Amino acid sequence: MPTISEINHEIMQGSFTNDQLNSIASAIQFRRRQIGLEFKRSIRVGDRVKFYHPKLGQDLLGSVTGVKIKNVIVTTPRGSYRVPANLLEQV
């Protein structure tokens, strides 16, 4: 099995067509959705999670207060956030 760096190199330097690159991008989006669904099934209200907040440039810790169709509601000391499930990590 090729390594991640080999896959990245082949995508960046290879001779893929636009249709092939679109297919790769669709496969990546599909897998990200699956990871998010798997995570949402594994968490419950009250679980401790963390996520990276790009505007603050740091990880935030909080607890799950709700699980919605597309997002998980996380309450932190800084407030509540709607976070996509694939961006969360259980603590």
Secondary structure, DSSP 4 states (H G I P E B T S, - for coil): ---HHHHHHHHHHS---HHHHHHHHHHHHHHHHHHHHHHHHH--TT-EEEEEETTTTEEEEEEEEEE-SSEEEEEETTEEEEEEGGG-EE-
